[in-house]
């Protein structure tokens, strides 16, 4: 019992160390972002809006500072993410078997890559178009006075779903390995999947057809890629059974 308590205590101490190091790294990253990268972050986030020939406004005394601080927090976490990831890995990996470590590491970094790819796709190809339609096509006879904080909230809520949606192939691959889904199941549910995809696209994007299509098309492509991954997993399983 004493050995078990000591082990639990050691785990808690290790978790405490991971949290403290991650927080310190984040605070340093936030300070660096605010002091040296603030203008760059603002150009990236507010650039699509300013490209339309419009300027954001602030409607509160501290709103400008809070918006810049939020951007610095995002940038700081991105800067500190390698350290945070390394700390989390050092805490989780010792508890896994060698084969579990391999699956975990590959899945984690693939998920990270897909999330970045999804957000990048949304920013490059969909966000500017949706913003243009919202502010130019749907505001005739109205004067747009968008506050910086509301724009930032819209920016995050618009791009975040793209990062999550791009996880479809990875989720499908893992479910296939676990035997929970099969290629035939995915093919048979293709019609339902198309319907759900367009419903999600309508919910997650601005209320214009073009933005919905721009989100739905990569989702449809990802679904087809998921079927191919499921086929590969199924073939691999059959080869192992034949041996």
Secondary structure as the mmCIF struct_conf table of DSSP 4:
data_model
#
loop_
_struct_conf.conf_type_id
_struct_conf.id
_struct_conf.beg_label_comp_id
_struct_conf.beg_label_asym_id
_struct_conf.beg_label_seq_id
_struct_conf.end_label_comp_id
_struct_conf.end_label_asym_id
_struct_conf.end_label_seq_id
HELX_RH_AL_P HELX_RH_AL_P1 UNK A 2 UNK A 36
BEND BEND1 UNK A 37 UNK A 37
HELX_RH_AL_P HELX_RH_AL_P2 UNK A 38 UNK A 50
TURN_TY1_P TURN_TY1_P1 UNK A 51 UNK A 53
STRN STRN1 UNK A 57 UNK A 57
BEND BEND2 UNK A 60 UNK A 60
TURN_TY1_P TURN_TY1_P2 UNK A 61 UNK A 62
HELX_RH_AL_P HELX_RH_AL_P3 UNK A 63 UNK A 92
HELX_RH_3T_P HELX_RH_3T_P1 UNK A 93 UNK A 95
BEND BEND3 UNK A 96 UNK A 96
HELX_RH_AL_P HELX_RH_AL_P4 UNK A 98 UNK A 121
HELX_RH_PI_P HELX_RH_PI_P1 UNK A 122 UNK A 127
HELX_RH_AL_P HELX_RH_AL_P5 UNK A 128 UNK A 132
HELX_RH_PI_P HELX_RH_PI_P2 UNK A 133 UNK A 137
BEND BEND4 UNK A 138 UNK A 138
TURN_TY1_P TURN_TY1_P3 UNK A 140 UNK A 141
BEND BEND5 UNK A 142 UNK A 142
STRN STRN2 UNK A 147 UNK A 147
HELX_RH_AL_P HELX_RH_AL_P6 UNK A 148 UNK A 165
TURN_TY1_P TURN_TY1_P4 UNK A 166 UNK A 167
HELX_RH_AL_P HELX_RH_AL_P7 UNK A 168 UNK A 177
TURN_TY1_P TURN_TY1_P5 UNK A 178 UNK A 179
BEND BEND6 UNK A 180 UNK A 180
HELX_RH_AL_P HELX_RH_AL_P8 UNK A 183 UNK A 188
TURN_TY1_P TURN_TY1_P6 UNK A 189 UNK A 189
HELX_RH_AL_P HELX_RH_AL_P9 UNK A 190 UNK A 204
BEND BEND7 UNK A 205 UNK A 205
BEND BEND8 UNK A 207 UNK A 208
HELX_RH_AL_P HELX_RH_AL_P10 UNK A 209 UNK A 242
#
